[in-house]
């Protein structure tokens, strides 16, 4: 499961670096997050392209279409769960008394 997430770029192992200034850390996180979202988008686009080829009757294997669709679906579900956890953490921080 973790290996599958690393293939679509949703691991943070490459984002680990020496301590940086807050502004630099924000830029690094933003770049990491943008790249991860781009890879999820690419998986969705690839699955859509294979599905269209299958519908048009082009030479594409059904199992390849199904695998691409499942990879895209799992990547999107993982992205949504990460978003939900981030929103939940933000809301929890906002409820904390000063």
DAHUWO-V594307 format. One line per field, one symbol per residue. ss: DSSP state (~ for helix, > for strand, _ for the rest). phi: phi as a letter, one per 30 degrees, with the letter a starting at -180 (. if undefined). A space follows every 50 residues. Layout:
# DAHUWO-V594307
ss->???
phi->???
This chain:
# DAHUWO-V594307
ss->_~~~~~~_____~~~______~~~~~~~~~~~~~~~~~~~~~~~~~~~~~ ~~~~~~_____~~~~~~~~~~~~~~~~~~~~~~~~~~~~~~~~~~___
phi->.ddddddcicccddddbeebdedddddddddddddddddddddddddddd ddddddiddbdddddddddddddddddddddddddddddddddddddd
